[in-house]
Amino acid sequence: MNDTTKILTIQDISCFGQCSITVALPVVSAFGIETAILPSAVLSTHTSGFTDYTVRDLTEDLPLIQKHWESEGIDFDAIYTGFIASIEQLDYIKDIIDSRLKSGGLTFVDPAMADHGEFYNGFDQEFADKMGELCKMGDFILPNTTEACFILHKKWKEHFTKEEMIEMAKELSEFTKRYVILKGYENENNEMGMIVLDKKEDNIEIVYNDKIDYVSHGTGDVFASSFVGSTMVGKSPTSAAKIAGEFTKKSIEKTIGDENHKYGVKFEQAIPELYDLLDTL
């Protein structure tokens, strides 16, 4: 990485609740990377555990922002997509990647649309199929098992064997230019594993972190953002997955015990420890 490295993240802004851009912007910036944002929507809060939240869809703004950036010659070394507000936005985002990503730049697609066997509110199989098309533009895709199953038209279950996870990662290799980072494997030692597949080198590795029995909104964004940052500063995909898993675990540990903080994890308090992870992993 050099001092002019710029990354664009495309996802929603939840004004309150630690997720999406309010995670991606500080976490990726913490790696010393200039981080630009393109909001897909603005919400008063995120959609988990809150009621009567407001939503401002920004679909019509996306091509206008792209046009302005084209006129200014603004482009990016990497583009990282997260929560996309509507199926209509996916074609606009593909155009933005084609137009504003520098030659040789990297694309990271976090297909944030589902978890625990169910779509997020407002998404369906048609959206998943369209998201699969966006994934094919990604140098890296980072689905959880639910998102993987919807992309592949498979039936989800709570626990997959190692062999099933590896097979699913191999099937997902048709939906990426190179790397699959498949989250959600739990082994018999109470560890959480991520399958890291490199289709170019025909190589698969499994990266483990200790499991913490705590469920919170936004942990996928914490993982994806720290994975993107780690990769952009030169870490290998397996090292980046290990760093991202450990950073997510530390963020959860900072949050456990605070009954008033159920809407996200205190990743901000874990950022100083991120630098130690970069030095040691």
C-alpha positions in Angstrom: 0.0 0.0 0.0 1.1 3.6 -0.6 -0.1 6.9 0.8 -2.4 7.5 -2.1 -4.4 4.2 -1.8 -8.1 4.9 -1.9 -11.0 2.5 -1.3 -14.7 3.0 -2.0 -17.2 1.3 0.2 -20.8 1.0 -1.1 -23.4 0.2 1.6 -26.1 1.8 3.7 -25.7 4.3 6.5 -27.5 3.4 9.7 -27.3 6.6 11.6 -27.5 4.7 14.9 -26.4 1.1 15.4 -22.9 -0.1 14.6 -23.1 -1.6 11.1 -22.5 -1.0 7.4 -20.7 2.3 6.7 -20.5 3.3 10.4 -18.3 0.2 10.8 -16.6 0.2 7.4 -15.4 3.8 7.4 -13.6 3.8 10.8 -12.3 0.3 10.5 -10.8 0.5 7.0 -9.5 4.0 7.8 -7.8 2.6 10.9 -5.5 0.7 8.5 -4.3 4.1 7.1 -6.4 3.8 3.9 -8.3 6.7 2.5 -11.9 5.5 2.5 -14.7 7.1 0.5 -18.3 6.2 0.9 -21.3 5.7 -1.4 -24.5 5.2 0.6 -27.1 2.9 -0.8 -29.7 4.2 1.7 -29.9 6.2 5.0 -31.7 4.6 7.9 -32.4 6.2 11.3 -31.3 2.9 12.9 -30.5 -0.6 11.5 -33.4 -3.0 11.1 -32.7 -5.5 13.9 -34.3 -4.8 17.3 -35.7 -1.4 16.3 -39.2 -0.5 15.2 -40.6 2.4 13.1 -37.2 3.2 11.7 -36.9 5.6 8.8 -35.4 4.7 5.4 -34.3 7.0 2.6 -33.6 5.0 -0.5 -30.7 6.6 -2.6 -31.0 4.5 -5.8 -31.5 7.5 -8.0 -28.4 9.2 -6.6 -26.0 6.4 -7.5 -25.7 7.2 -11.3 -25.5 10.9 -10.6 -22.6 10.4 -8.2 -20.9 8.2 -10.7 -21.3 10.8 -13.4 -19.8 13.5 -11.2 -16.9 11.3 -10.2 -16.2 10.5 -13.9 -16.1 14.2 -14.7 -13.6 14.8 -11.8 -11.5 11.8 -12.7 -12.1 10.2 -9.3 -11.3 6.5 -9.2 -10.3 3.9 -6.6 -7.7 1.2 -5.9 -10.4 -1.1 -4.4 -14.2 -1.2 -4.1 -15.9 -2.9 -1.2 -19.7 -3.5 -1.3 -21.9 -4.4 1.6 -25.6 -4.0 2.3 -27.4 -2.9 -0.9 -30.8 -1.4 -0.4 -32.6 -2.7 -3.5 -32.3 -5.0 -6.5 -32.3 -2.0 -8.8 -29.1 -0.8 -7.3 -27.1 -3.9 -8.2 -26.8 -2.9 -11.9 -25.8 0.6 -11.0 -23.1 -0.8 -8.7 -21.8 -3.0 -11.4 -21.5 0.1 -13.7 -19.7 1.9 -10.9 -17.1 -0.9 -10.5 -16.6 -1.0 -14.3 -16.2 2.8 -14.4 -14.4 3.8 -11.2 -12.1 0.9 -10.3 -8.5 1.4 -11.4 -6.9 -1.1 -13.7 -5.6 -3.9 -11.5 -7.8 -2.8 -8.6 -9.6 -5.2 -6.2 -13.2 -5.8 -5.6 -14.6 -7.2 -2.4 -18.2 -8.3 -2.3 -19.9 -9.0 1.1 -23.3 -10.3 -0.1 -25.0 -8.9 3.1 -28.6 -10.1 2.6 -29.3 -13.0 5.0 -28.4 -14.8 8.2 -29.6 -17.7 10.3 -31.4 -19.3 7.4 -33.5 -16.2 6.5 -33.3 -13.2 4.2 -33.1 -9.8 5.8 -36.3 -7.8 5.5 -37.1 -6.9 1.9 -34.8 -9.4 0.2 -35.8 -12.6 -1.6 -34.4 -15.3 -4.0 -34.6 -12.9 -7.0 -32.3 -10.5 -5.1 -29.9 -13.4 -4.2 -29.7 -14.4 -7.8 -28.9 -10.8 -8.8 -26.4 -10.6 -6.0 -24.7 -13.7 -7.4 -24.1 -11.7 -10.6 -22.4 -9.0 -8.6 -20.3 -11.6 -6.8 -18.9 -12.7 -10.1 -17.2 -9.3 -10.3 -15.5 -9.8 -7.0 -11.9 -10.7 -6.5 -13.0 -11.7 -3.0 -16.5 -12.8 -1.9 -17.3 -13.1 1.8 -20.7 -14.9 2.3 -21.9 -16.6 5.5 -23.5 -20.0 5.1 -27.1 -18.6 4.7 -26.0 -16.3 1.9 -24.0 -19.0 0.3 -27.0 -21.3 0.3 -29.3 -18.7 -1.2 -26.8 -18.0 -4.0 -26.4 -21.7 -4.7 -30.1 -22.6 -4.3 -29.2 -25.0 -1.4 -31.2 -25.8 1.7 -29.6 -24.1 4.8 -29.0 -25.9 8.1 -27.5 -24.7 11.3 -24.5 -27.0 11.2 -22.5 -28.1 8.2 -19.6 -30.7 8.2 -16.2 -29.7 7.1 -16.6 -31.7 4.0 -19.9 -29.9 3.2 -18.3 -26.5 3.8 -15.5 -27.3 1.5 -17.8 -28.5 -1.2 -19.9 -25.3 -0.8 -16.8 -23.2 -1.2 -15.9 -25.0 -4.3 -19.4 -24.4 -5.8 -19.0 -20.7 -4.8 -15.8 -20.5 -6.8 -18.1 -20.1 -9.8 -19.2 -16.8 -8.3 -15.8 -15.1 -7.8 -12.8 -14.1 -9.9 -10.5 -15.7 -7.4 -11.1 -16.0 -3.6 -14.0 -17.3 -1.5 -14.1 -16.6 2.2 -16.9 -18.7 3.5 -17.9 -18.0 7.1 -19.8 -20.1 9.6 -18.1 -23.5 10.1 -18.1 -24.7 13.7 -15.9 -27.7 14.6 -16.0 -30.2 17.5 -13.5 -28.1 19.5 -15.9 -25.2 19.7 -14.0 -23.1 17.2 -15.4 -21.1 14.4 -13.8 -21.7 11.0 -13.6 -19.9 7.7 -13.0 -21.7 4.5 -10.4 -19.7 2.4 -10.5 -20.9 -1.3 -8.1 -19.7 -4.0 -9.5 -20.9 -7.3 -6.4 -19.8 -9.2 -4.0 -21.9 -7.1 -6.6 -24.6 -6.5 -6.0 -24.3 -2.8 -8.2 -24.5 0.3 -7.3 -23.6 3.8 -9.4 -23.4 7.0 -8.8 -20.6 9.5 -10.0 -21.0 13.1 -10.9 -18.6 15.9 -12.3 -19.5 19.3 -16.1 -19.3 19.3 -18.0 -16.9 21.6 -21.6 -17.6 22.2 -22.9 -14.1 21.6 -25.1 -13.0 18.7 -25.0 -9.3 17.6 -25.9 -7.2 14.7 -23.0 -5.9 12.7 -20.4 -8.5 13.4 -20.3 -9.5 9.7 -19.5 -5.9 8.9 -16.7 -5.8 11.5 -15.3 -9.0 10.0 -15.5 -7.9 6.3 -14.1 -4.4 7.0 -11.1 -5.7 8.9 -10.5 -8.4 6.2 -10.6 -5.7 3.5 -8.2 -3.5 5.5 -5.8 -6.3 6.2 -5.7 -7.4 2.6 -5.1 -3.9 1.4 -2.0 -3.5 3.6 -0.5 -6.7 2.1 -1.7 -9.6 4.3 -2.5 -12.9 2.6 -6.1 -14.0 2.5 -5.6 -16.6 5.2 -3.8 -14.0 7.4 -6.5 -11.4 6.7 -9.2 -13.9 7.6 -7.4 -14.8 10.9 -7.0 -11.1 11.7 -10.6 -10.3 10.9 -11.8 -13.2 13.0 -9.7 -12.2 16.0 -10.7 -8.6 15.7 -14.4 -9.5 15.6 -13.9 -11.8 18.6 -12.2 -8.9 20.5 -15.0 -6.6 19.6 -17.6 -9.0 21.0 -15.6 -9.4 24.2 -15.7 -5.6 24.7 -19.5 -5.8 24.5 -20.4 -8.8 26.6 -22.0 -7.9 29.9 -23.4 -4.5 28.8 -27.2 -5.1 28.7 -27.8 -1.6 27.3 -25.6 -2.4 24.2 -27.5 -5.0 22.3 -27.6 -3.2 18.9 -24.0 -3.8 17.9 -20.5 -4.5 19.2 -18.0 -2.1 20.6 -15.5 -2.5 17.8 -14.1 1.0 18.5 -12.6 -0.1 21.8 -10.9 -3.0 20.0 -9.2 -0.9 17.3 -6.0 -0.3 19.4 -5.6 -4.1 19.5 -6.0 -4.4 15.8 -2.5 -3.1 15.3 -1.1 -5.9 17.5 -2.9 -8.4 15.4 -1.3 -6.9 12.3 2.1 -7.3 13.8 1.6 -10.9 15.0 -0.7 -12.7 12.5 
